Amino acid sequence: MTEHAHDHAPGPLADASVRRAGPNDAAAVGLVQEAVWAETYAPRVPEHIAAQFTSAGFASVWRRSLASPPPGVWTLLVACAREQVVGYAAVGPSQDRDGEATTGSLMEIGVHPKGRRSGHGSRLLNAAADILREAGATDLTAWLPADAEATRAFFDQANLHPDGAYRDRGVAEDVTVREIRVAASLEPPSDPSRP
């Protein structure tokens, strides 16, 4: 038998992570959200509305929300590549009229276009589901533009599927974007071998 030398030292540390955001993350989240919204909503709204999607405006809203969060399970998560924020996800209880007390909502999720295809979106979605599950949620919903095929494919791969609900989201006076809702159960699948 031939012996082969193996280095048993630990491998490289992960350079991708998800954590809860703090007030100091607001500016970075604003930058990511500006890039995401420029791609997602700017093509769907008039130019003068899209011009209002600024990192400073988004950061201001996040800063206030993080400094004084609403009551309940409202959480902003950030995805990091090393120390740099490259994505974000906001979760909380469902605000939908037909939402149950055990329905959690993914209010926002986005990964900077330059940070995609690296698992950040999946890590954010999994962390969001964990937070909601720990808070007692049994279902997860999210809204997305009806024609956002890449976002829909992402959710589809994560087993969030359209549940038939739709809305026309007002983004400005006389400007709406049609959105569809996707949903998934947060409960573990039942074990068919158990009675």
C-alpha positions in Angstrom: 0.0 0.0 0.0 1.4 3.4 -1.0 1.1 6.2 1.5 0.4 9.7 0.4 1.2 12.7 2.3 -1.8 14.9 3.2 -1.8 18.3 4.7 -4.3 18.1 7.6 -4.3 21.8 8.4 -7.7 23.4 8.2 -8.6 24.8 4.8 -9.3 28.4 4.0 -11.9 30.3 6.0 -15.1 31.1 4.3 -15.1 34.5 2.7 -18.9 34.7 2.4 -21.3 35.2 5.3 -24.7 36.5 6.4 -25.3 38.5 9.6 -27.8 40.8 11.1 -27.3 44.4 10.0 -26.6 47.3 12.3 -27.0 51.1 11.8 -23.4 51.3 10.4 -24.5 49.0 7.5 -27.1 51.4 6.3 -24.9 53.2 3.7 -23.6 49.9 2.3 -27.2 48.5 2.1 -28.3 51.7 0.3 -25.6 51.3 -2.3 -26.6 47.7 -3.0 -30.3 48.5 -3.0 -29.7 51.4 -5.5 -28.0 48.9 -7.9 -30.7 46.3 -7.4 -33.6 48.7 -7.9 -31.9 50.3 -11.0 -32.1 46.9 -12.5 -35.4 45.7 -11.1 -37.7 48.8 -11.0 -36.0 51.5 -13.2 -37.0 49.8 -16.5 -40.6 49.6 -15.3 -41.1 53.2 -14.1 -40.7 56.6 -15.7 -37.2 58.1 -15.7 -38.1 60.9 -13.2 -39.3 58.2 -10.7 -36.2 56.0 -11.3 -34.0 59.0 -10.6 -35.3 59.0 -7.0 -33.9 55.5 -6.3 -30.7 56.8 -4.7 -28.3 55.1 -2.3 -28.5 58.1 0.0 -32.3 57.9 0.1 -32.3 54.2 0.8 -29.6 54.5 3.4 -31.5 57.1 5.2 -34.6 54.9 5.5 -32.5 51.9 6.6 -30.6 54.0 9.2 -33.8 55.1 10.8 -35.3 51.6 10.7 -32.1 50.1 12.2 -31.8 52.7 14.9 -35.4 52.3 16.0 -36.8 49.0 14.6 -40.5 48.4 14.6 -41.8 46.0 17.2 -41.9 42.3 16.3 -39.6 40.1 14.3 -38.4 42.8 11.8 -34.8 42.0 10.8 -32.4 43.3 8.2 -29.7 40.8 7.1 -26.6 41.5 5.1 -24.6 39.2 2.9 -20.9 39.9 3.0 -18.0 38.9 0.7 -15.3 39.1 3.3 -16.1 42.5 4.9 -18.0 44.0 2.0 -21.8 44.1 2.1 -23.0 42.6 -1.3 -26.6 41.8 -0.5 -29.5 42.4 1.9 -32.7 40.8 3.0 -35.5 42.3 5.2 -37.9 40.0 7.0 -40.9 40.5 9.2 -44.4 39.4 9.8 -46.8 39.4 6.8 -48.5 42.6 6.1 -50.9 41.0 3.6 -54.6 41.2 4.3 -54.8 37.4 4.0 -51.7 36.7 6.0 -51.9 34.5 9.0 -50.2 35.3 12.3 -47.7 32.5 11.4 -46.9 33.9 8.0 -43.5 35.6 7.7 -42.6 37.9 4.8 -39.5 38.5 2.9 -40.0 42.2 2.4 -36.9 42.8 0.3 -34.0 40.7 -1.0 -31.2 41.8 -3.3 -27.7 41.0 -4.2 -25.5 43.5 -6.1 -25.2 42.5 -9.7 -21.4 42.1 -9.4 -21.9 39.8 -6.4 -24.4 37.4 -8.0 -23.9 33.7 -8.8 -21.8 33.3 -5.6 -24.5 31.9 -3.3 -25.2 35.2 -1.5 -28.9 35.1 -2.4 -29.4 31.6 -1.2 -27.5 32.3 2.1 -29.7 35.3 2.7 -32.9 33.4 1.9 -31.9 30.5 4.2 -31.0 32.9 7.1 -34.3 34.8 6.6 -36.2 31.5 6.7 -34.3 30.5 9.9 -35.2 33.8 11.7 -38.8 33.6 10.7 -39.0 29.9 11.7 -37.4 30.7 15.1 -40.1 33.4 15.6 -42.9 30.8 15.0 -43.6 31.4 11.3 -44.8 28.3 9.4 -45.0 30.0 6.0 -42.9 32.5 4.0 -44.1 34.9 1.3 -42.4 37.4 -1.0 -43.5 39.8 -3.7 -41.7 40.3 -7.0 -42.5 42.1 -10.3 -44.6 39.7 -12.4 -42.2 39.9 -15.3 -38.9 39.6 -13.3 -37.9 36.2 -14.8 -34.5 35.9 -13.1 -36.0 36.6 -9.7 -38.8 34.2 -10.3 -36.3 31.5 -11.3 -34.3 32.1 -8.1 -37.4 31.8 -6.0 -38.6 28.7 -7.9 -35.2 27.0 -7.3 -35.8 27.7 -3.6 -39.3 26.2 -3.7 -41.1 29.5 -3.4 -43.9 29.3 -6.0 -46.7 31.7 -7.1 -49.7 31.2 -4.9 -52.1 33.1 -7.2 -52.0 36.4 -5.4 -51.1 39.6 -7.3 -51.1 43.3 -6.7 -50.4 46.6 -8.4 -47.8 48.2 -6.3 -47.9 52.0 -6.4 -44.4 53.4 -6.9 -45.5 56.9 -7.7 -48.6 58.9 -8.6 -50.3 57.0 -11.5 -47.4 54.5 -11.7 -47.9 50.9 -10.7 -45.9 47.7 -11.1 -47.7 44.4 -11.2 -46.3 42.0 -8.6 -47.0 38.4 -7.9 -46.6 36.6 -4.6 -44.6 33.5 -4.1 -44.9 31.3 -1.0 -43.4 28.3 0.7 -43.9 26.3 3.9 -41.3 26.7 6.6 -42.3 23.5 8.3 -40.1 20.5 7.8 -41.5 17.8 5.5 -43.5 15.2 7.3 -41.7 11.8 7.8 -43.8 9.2 6.0 -42.2 6.4 8.1 -43.7 7.9 11.3 -47.3 7.3 12.3 
